[in-house]
Amino acid sequence: MGFLVQVVFLLANIVSSAVRGRVERELSPECRQFLYMGTPPSGLVHHSLQFICQRYNKKPRYVTLYNTADRIPIYSAYTFKRTDGEKCADVPWMFEPQLSTTSETEEMQPFPRGYMHMNFEDAQAVLDDYTNAILYERGTLNPDEHQDDPDDKAATYTLTNVVPMVPYFSDAVWNRQAHIIRRRLNNYCRGTAYVVTGVTTSGKMIRRDNMNRIAVPTYLWSAYCCVDFDHNTPYNERYRFPSFAYYALNDPGTTGVVEVSVQKLKEFLRRTTYVNQNFQIFVGDCIPAASRMTQ
């Protein structure tokens, strides 16, 4: 590990006074629309986390909690859009000017050519970090196939939405599960589906120029919440609503994901990443208030 956990902040109080743009002390209402009940996950513990309201073409697209020390997102939170799963083509990889102290824009931008200012590289990953990282590829937490609008798809191609994934794991395991979730939510979720996809802590780093640059997450996980679903859904899918989750080991030997309830995922993450006992992905675990009262 390249850091020590020294200071504990709940997500709602994460502050970076030196950063401009949409890296915020508290998420604005236009960015909370991507979160169930407008509330981000709580109880994560780290000293280098910053919210990013990911903006593209003059609109917010989703929310990321970014680790500027390890230069990877802790999670991306987005609303699923009913889609045919078609991939976005010819979109350049982008970076977040919001993480630079010299930023004059709130929107992600294509990587410029030539010299990159050190302040830029300090806070986020850059394309050069992945150039010689032959054991890993760029894997998105908010995948373009879970979006429908071309601009929403394009907005997923920023390195602040990317973590290093083992190629076989990414292609044969993680992306395959994204297809399954897309079909499930397409078919049975009537209302808005809120998705949070994140990572656990890491024991490995991608190095460049003899420096630790990007943490490689040990596990990836994802959870969705859809309280307005088709109650005539077949039983083999019905029990996966209103919420469900899964996780998998980021390893070439991984053969599949482990599908679990949101409650079980929370238990798993308490053992594998920096969260406290108040950790919560969705308010009330995505159980509607009326249902909680009858339990």
C-alpha positions as CSV (number, residue, x, y, z in Angstrom):
1,M,0.0,0.0,0.0
2,G,1.3,3.5,-0.8
3,F,-0.5,5.4,1.9
4,L,-1.6,5.3,5.5
5,V,-5.1,5.9,6.7
6,Q,-4.7,8.9,9.0
7,V,-7.8,11.0,8.9
8,V,-11.4,9.8,8.8
9,F,-14.0,11.8,6.8
10,L,-17.5,10.8,6.1
11,L,-18.3,11.4,2.4
12,A,-20.6,14.3,3.0
13,N,-17.7,16.2,4.6
14,I,-14.9,15.6,2.1
15,V,-13.2,18.9,1.3
16,S,-10.5,20.1,-1.0
17,S,-10.2,23.9,-0.8
18,A,-7.5,24.0,-3.4
19,V,-9.6,22.5,-6.2
20,R,-11.9,24.4,-8.4
21,G,-14.9,23.4,-10.6
22,R,-17.2,20.6,-9.7
23,V,-15.0,18.9,-7.1
24,E,-17.3,19.9,-4.3
25,R,-17.6,20.0,-0.6
26,E,-21.2,18.9,-0.9
27,L,-22.9,17.6,-4.1
28,S,-25.2,20.0,-5.8
29,P,-28.9,19.0,-6.4
30,E,-28.2,18.5,-10.2
31,C,-25.5,15.9,-9.3
32,R,-27.6,14.2,-6.5
33,Q,-30.1,13.1,-9.2
34,F,-27.8,10.1,-9.9
35,L,-28.1,8.9,-6.3
36,Y,-30.9,7.0,-4.7
37,M,-32.8,9.5,-2.5
38,G,-30.1,12.0,-3.4
39,T,-27.8,10.4,-0.9
40,P,-24.2,9.2,-1.6
41,P,-22.9,6.0,0.0
42,S,-21.7,6.8,3.6
43,G,-19.1,5.4,5.9
44,L,-16.1,5.2,3.6
45,V,-12.8,5.9,5.4
46,H,-9.9,7.5,3.6
47,H,-8.0,10.8,3.6
48,S,-7.7,11.5,-0.2
49,L,-11.3,11.3,-1.5
50,Q,-13.0,13.9,-3.6
51,F,-16.4,14.0,-5.2
52,I,-16.5,14.7,-8.9
53,C,-19.7,15.7,-10.7
54,Q,-18.8,14.3,-14.1
55,R,-19.9,16.8,-16.7
56,Y,-19.8,16.5,-20.4
57,N,-21.2,18.8,-23.1
58,K,-22.7,21.2,-20.6
59,K,-24.6,18.6,-18.5
60,P,-23.8,16.5,-15.4
61,R,-23.7,12.8,-16.4
62,Y,-22.9,10.9,-13.2
63,V,-21.0,11.1,-9.9
64,T,-17.6,9.7,-9.0
65,L,-15.8,9.5,-5.7
66,Y,-12.2,9.8,-6.6
67,N,-9.0,8.8,-4.7
68,T,-6.4,11.3,-5.6
69,A,-3.6,9.4,-3.8
70,D,-4.2,6.1,-5.7
71,R,-5.5,7.9,-8.8
72,I,-8.5,5.7,-9.2
73,P,-12.2,6.1,-8.5
74,I,-13.6,4.5,-5.4
75,Y,-16.9,4.3,-7.1
76,S,-19.0,5.8,-9.8
77,A,-22.7,6.3,-9.2
78,Y,-25.1,6.6,-12.1
79,T,-28.6,6.1,-13.3
80,F,-29.1,3.2,-15.7
81,K,-30.7,4.0,-19.0
82,R,-32.6,1.4,-21.0
83,T,-30.3,0.6,-23.9
84,D,-29.5,-2.0,-26.5
85,G,-25.9,-2.1,-25.2
86,E,-24.2,-0.7,-28.3
87,K,-20.7,0.5,-27.6
88,C,-19.6,4.1,-28.2
89,A,-17.1,4.5,-31.0
90,D,-14.3,6.9,-31.7
91,V,-14.5,8.8,-28.3
92,P,-11.1,10.1,-27.1
93,W,-10.1,9.3,-23.6
94,M,-10.5,12.4,-21.3
95,F,-9.2,13.8,-18.1
96,E,-10.8,16.0,-15.3
97,P,-9.6,19.6,-15.3
98,Q,-11.6,19.8,-12.0
99,L,-8.7,18.0,-10.3
100,S,-6.2,20.7,-11.4
101,T,-5.6,23.9,-9.4
102,T,-5.4,25.8,-12.7
103,S,-8.7,24.6,-14.1
104,E,-10.9,27.0,-16.0
105,T,-13.6,24.5,-16.9
106,E,-16.0,22.2,-15.1
107,E,-16.1,19.7,-17.9
108,M,-14.0,16.7,-18.8
109,Q,-11.6,17.3,-21.7
110,P,-9.7,15.2,-24.2
111,F,-6.0,14.7,-23.3
112,P,-3.9,17.4,-24.8
113,R,-0.8,16.5,-26.7
114,G,2.7,17.2,-25.5
115,Y,3.8,18.3,-22.1
116,M,1.6,17.7,-19.1
117,H,1.9,19.9,-16.1
118,M,3.0,18.1,-12.9
119,N,0.0,19.4,-10.9
120,F,-2.2,17.7,-13.4
121,E,-0.5,14.3,-13.1
122,D,-0.3,14.5,-9.3
123,A,-4.0,14.2,-8.7
124,Q,-5.2,11.8,-11.5
125,A,-4.1,9.0,-13.9
126,V,-2.9,9.9,-17.4
127,L,-2.7,7.9,-20.5
128,D,1.1,7.4,-20.1
129,D,0.4,5.4,-16.9
130,Y,-1.3,2.7,-18.9
131,T,1.2,2.6,-21.9
132,N,3.5,-0.1,-20.5
133,A,1.0,-1.6,-18.1
134,I,0.7,-4.8,-20.2
135,L,-0.9,-6.8,-17.4
136,Y,-3.9,-4.4,-17.1
137,E,-6.4,-2.6,-19.3
138,R,-8.6,0.4,-18.6
139,G,-11.9,-0.8,-17.2
140,T,-14.8,1.7,-16.7
141,L,-17.0,1.6,-13.6
142,N,-19.9,3.3,-15.3
143,P,-19.9,1.4,-18.6
144,D,-21.1,3.0,-21.8
145,E,-23.4,0.1,-22.4
146,H,-25.5,1.1,-19.4
147,Q,-26.2,4.4,-21.1
148,D,-28.2,5.3,-24.1
149,D,-27.7,8.9,-25.0
150,P,-24.5,9.4,-27.1
151,D,-23.2,12.1,-24.8
152,D,-23.9,9.9,-21.7
153,K,-21.9,7.2,-23.4
154,A,-19.1,9.5,-24.3
155,A,-18.9,10.8,-20.7
156,T,-17.8,7.3,-19.5
157,Y,-14.5,7.7,-21.3
158,T,-12.6,9.6,-18.7
159,L,-9.8,8.1,-16.7
160,T,-11.5,9.3,-13.5
161,N,-14.1,6.5,-14.3
162,V,-11.4,3.9,-14.9
163,V,-9.5,1.3,-12.8
164,P,-6.9,-1.2,-14.0
165,M,-8.5,-4.5,-14.7
166,V,-6.9,-7.8,-15.7
167,P,-7.8,-8.3,-19.4
168,Y,-9.4,-11.7,-19.1
169,F,-11.3,-10.7,-16.0
170,S,-12.5,-7.5,-17.7
171,D,-13.6,-9.2,-20.9
172,A,-14.9,-12.6,-19.8
173,V,-16.2,-11.9,-16.3
174,W,-16.9,-8.2,-15.5
175,N,-18.2,-7.1,-18.9
176,R,-20.3,-10.3,-19.2
177,Q,-22.0,-9.4,-15.9
178,A,-22.6,-5.9,-17.2
179,H,-24.6,-7.4,-20.1
180,I,-26.6,-9.5,-17.7
181,I,-27.5,-6.5,-15.5
182,R,-28.4,-4.5,-18.6
183,R,-30.9,-7.1,-19.8
184,R,-32.3,-7.5,-16.3
185,L,-32.9,-3.8,-15.8
186,N,-34.1,-3.4,-19.4
187,N,-36.7,-6.1,-18.9
188,Y,-38.0,-5.7,-15.3
189,C,-37.1,-2.2,-14.0
190,R,-40.0,0.2,-14.7
191,G,-38.6,3.3,-13.0
192,T,-35.2,4.7,-12.3
193,A,-32.4,2.2,-11.5
194,Y,-29.6,3.7,-9.4
195,V,-26.3,1.9,-9.8
196,V,-23.1,2.2,-7.7
197,T,-20.0,0.4,-8.9
198,G,-16.8,0.5,-7.0
199,V,-13.5,-1.1,-5.8
200,T,-11.9,-2.5,-2.7
201,T,-8.4,-1.7,-1.5
202,S,-5.4,-2.7,-3.3
203,G,-2.1,-4.6,-2.8
204,K,-0.5,-3.8,-6.1
205,M,0.5,-0.6,-8.0
206,I,1.1,0.3,-11.6
207,R,4.5,2.1,-11.7
208,R,5.9,4.6,-14.1
209,D,9.3,6.2,-14.0
210,N,10.1,4.2,-10.8
211,M,7.1,5.8,-9.1
212,N,3.9,4.2,-7.8
213,R,1.2,5.7,-10.0
214,I,-2.1,3.8,-10.0
215,A,-3.6,1.3,-7.5
216,V,-4.9,-2.0,-8.8
217,P,-8.1,-2.9,-6.9
218,T,-8.2,-6.4,-5.6
219,Y,-12.0,-6.7,-6.0
220,L,-14.7,-4.9,-8.0
221,W,-18.3,-4.7,-6.9
222,S,-21.6,-3.2,-8.0
223,A,-25.1,-2.8,-6.6
224,Y,-28.3,-1.5,-8.1
225,C,-31.5,-0.2,-6.7
226,C,-34.9,-0.1,-8.5
227,V,-37.9,0.3,-6.3
228,D,-40.4,0.6,-9.2
229,F,-40.1,-2.8,-10.9
230,D,-42.4,-5.3,-12.6
231,H,-44.0,-7.4,-9.8
232,N,-44.8,-10.1,-12.4
233,T,-41.1,-10.7,-12.9
234,P,-40.3,-14.5,-13.1
235,Y,-39.2,-15.8,-9.7
236,N,-35.6,-16.5,-10.8
237,E,-35.3,-12.7,-11.4
238,R,-38.0,-11.5,-8.9
239,Y,-35.8,-12.1,-5.8
240,R,-33.2,-9.8,-7.3
241,F,-35.5,-6.7,-6.9
242,P,-35.7,-4.1,-5.7
243,S,-31.9,-4.4,-5.2
244,F,-29.1,-6.8,-5.7
245,A,-25.3,-6.8,-5.9
246,Y,-22.2,-8.7,-7.0
247,Y,-18.5,-8.7,-6.7
248,A,-15.5,-10.5,-8.2
249,L,-11.8,-10.9,-7.8
250,N,-9.7,-8.8,-10.3
251,D,-7.6,-11.8,-11.3
252,P,-7.0,-13.9,-14.4
253,G,-8.1,-17.0,-12.6
254,T,-11.6,-15.6,-11.8
255,T,-14.3,-17.6,-13.5
256,G,-17.4,-15.6,-12.5
257,V,-19.0,-13.1,-10.1
258,V,-20.6,-13.7,-6.7
259,E,-24.1,-12.4,-6.7
260,V,-25.4,-11.3,-3.3
261,S,-27.9,-9.1,-1.6
262,V,-26.9,-5.5,-0.9
263,Q,-26.7,-6.4,2.8
264,K,-24.3,-9.2,2.1
265,L,-22.2,-7.0,-0.1
266,K,-21.9,-4.5,2.8
267,E,-20.6,-7.3,5.0
268,F,-18.1,-8.3,2.4
269,L,-16.8,-4.7,1.9
270,R,-16.4,-4.2,5.7
271,R,-13.8,-7.0,5.5
272,T,-12.1,-5.9,2.3
273,T,-11.9,-2.1,2.2
274,Y,-11.8,1.1,4.3
275,V,-15.4,1.4,5.6
276,N,-16.7,1.8,9.1
277,Q,-19.7,0.2,10.7
278,N,-22.0,2.9,9.4
279,F,-21.2,2.0,5.8
280,Q,-24.3,2.2,3.6
281,I,-24.6,2.0,-0.2
282,F,-28.3,2.9,-0.5
283,V,-30.5,4.6,2.0
284,G,-32.3,1.8,4.0
285,D,-30.6,-0.7,1.7
286,C,-33.0,0.3,-1.0
287,I,-36.0,-1.1,0.9
288,P,-38.9,1.3,0.5
289,A,-40.0,3.0,3.7
290,A,-43.4,1.4,3.7
291,S,-41.9,-2.1,3.4
292,R,-39.4,-1.4,6.2
293,M,-42.3,-0.5,8.5
294,T,-44.0,-3.9,8.0
295,Q,-40.8,-5.9,8.6
